[in-house]
Amino acid sequence: MDGAGEILVPCGRCRQLLYEFGGPGLLLETPAGILPLSEMLPQAFGPQHLTK
């Protein structure tokens, strides 16, 4: 929350960290309501993007 009590959403870097540790189904409370992280970070980078 900001100084006026409004809900803030995580920045892009923080969203990426949430994705890495919580996955795309992690729920975030936003001004638009509760949304899955996959909607807040649609182009997240994960293990599936790494080649062996």
Backbone as a ProteinNet text record, in pm:
[ID]
protein_1_A
[PRIMARY]
MDGAGEILVPCGRCRQLLYEFGGPGLLLETPAGILPLSEMLPQAFGPQHLTK
[TERTIARY]
83.5	0	88.2	36.2	109.7	68.2	118.5	90.4	-56	-131.8	-274.7	-360.6	-295.4	-370	-413	-364.3	-398.1	-308.8	-365.5	-289.7	-189.1	-65.8	38.5	65.5	105.8	142.4	294.5	349.6	494.5	551.4	675.6	743.7	775	825	854.3	955.3	1061.4	1164	1104.5	1024.6	961	862.1	790.4	698	774	891.8	972.2	1015.7	1058.7	1097.6	978.4	861.9	741.2	711.2	730.6	708.2	805.1	931.4	1033.1	1006.6	955.5	934.2	790.1	693.9	553	479.7	534.7	472.4	363.6	316.3	219.3	82.7	50.7	-79.6	-85.9	28.2	31.1	-69.1	-146.7	-249.9	-198.4	-226.1	-186.6	-310.5	-311.2	-419.6	-381.2	-464	-436.9	-555.7	-539.6	-654.7	-770.1	-739.6	-842.8	-902.2	-857	-903.9	-791.6	-824.9	-725.1	-700.7	-573.3	-535.1	-421.8	-417.6	-303	-180.3	-66	58.3	75	22.8	34.5	-29.6	-129	-190.3	-109.8	-40.1	39.5	177.6	222.5	353.5	339.3	272.6	241.1	362.4	475.8	594.6	706.4	669.9	768.4	871.9	990.9	1100.1	1111.1	1108.2	1116.2	1207.5	1215.6	1302.5	1274.3	1149.9	1114.5	1185.1	1242.2	1310.4	1460.4	1509.1	1650.9	1674.3	1779.7	1815	1929.5	1931.9	2038.2	2147.9
-117.3	0	124	227.5	352.8	437.8	559.4	645.8	682.4	672.6	704.3	580.4	465.5	342.1	269.1	314.5	249.4	127	25.1	-97	-70.1	-112.3	-103.9	-243.7	-253.2	-382.7	-392	-513.9	-530.8	-482.8	-436.1	-396.6	-521.8	-503.1	-615.4	-713.6	-663.1	-751	-832.4	-768	-838.9	-942.8	-910.5	-1007.6	-1129.8	-1107.1	-1218.8	-1307.2	-1247.8	-1326.6	-1404.2	-1341.3	-1411.2	-1529.6	-1511.6	-1619.9	-1735.1	-1702.7	-1806	-1886.6	-1823.1	-1892.2	-1933.7	-1871.2	-1901	-1961.5	-1944.3	-2000.1	-1911	-1945.6	-1862.2	-1855.8	-1950.8	-1952.6	-1871.5	-1814.1	-1732.1	-1617.8	-1593.6	-1489.6	-1359.4	-1249.5	-1116.6	-1031.5	-955.1	-860.2	-730.6	-686.9	-567.4	-471.7	-349.1	-258	-313	-400.7	-461.7	-587.7	-624.3	-746.2	-847.5	-968	-1073.8	-1136.9	-1137.3	-1189.2	-1289.5	-1391.1	-1481.7	-1409.2	-1447.6	-1385.9	-1397.9	-1502.5	-1519.8	-1404.4	-1338	-1221.6	-1094.6	-1090.2	-971.8	-975.6	-1094.9	-1112	-1216.7	-1179.6	-1278.4	-1334.9	-1265.9	-1315	-1348.9	-1414.1	-1450.6	-1546.8	-1541.7	-1631.1	-1738.6	-1864.1	-1973.9	-2084.4	-2193.9	-2305.7	-2362	-2351.4	-2404.1	-2328.5	-2212.2	-2133.3	-2163.5	-2246.8	-2281.7	-2405.6	-2403.7	-2521.8	-2593.4	-2722.9	-2802.5	-2829
0	0	0	-66.1	-65.3	54.8	62.4	175.7	190.7	80.2	83.7	106.8	126.3	150.1	24.2	-92.6	-219.3	-240.5	-303.3	-332	-443.1	-422.4	-523.8	-576.9	-702.2	-758.8	-765.1	-761.1	-766.7	-900.2	-897.5	-1020.7	-1103.4	-1223.3	-1312.3	-1254.7	-1194.6	-1135.7	-1021.5	-938.7	-827.4	-878.9	-986.1	-1045.7	-1095.5	-1154.9	-1203.2	-1086.7	-977.6	-860	-804.4	-800.4	-754.7	-846.2	-976.3	-1072.4	-1045.8	-1024	-1002.4	-876	-772.2	-645.7	-620.2	-688.5	-663.9	-781.5	-902	-1020.9	-1079.1	-1199	-1270.1	-1203.8	-1117.7	-1051.7	-923.4	-882.6	-761.6	-775.4	-672	-677.9	-618.2	-688.7	-643.6	-623.2	-515.8	-495	-565.4	-659.2	-738.7	-730.4	-778.6	-782.6	-867.2	-963.2	-1048.2	-986.5	-867.3	-801.7	-790.8	-751.4	-736.2	-872.7	-913.5	-1044.5	-1030.4	-1118.3	-1117.7	-1173.7	-1127.9	-1172.7	-1323.6	-1383.7	-1528.6	-1605.5	-1546.3	-1610.8	-1586.2	-1475.4	-1442.2	-1507.7	-1544.3	-1607.3	-1717.9	-1828.8	-1932.3	-2005.6	-2003	-2073.3	-1975.4	-1866.9	-1764.8	-1821.6	-1765.7	-1802.6	-1696.6	-1739.1	-1644.2	-1692.5	-1617.6	-1652.6	-1791.7	-1835.7	-1967.2	-2080.3	-2051.4	-2152.7	-2159.8	-2070.8	-2069	-2153.4	-2230.7	-2309.3	-2240.5	-2259.5	-2196.8	-2296.2
[MASK]
++++++++++++++++++++++++++++++++++++++++++++++++++++

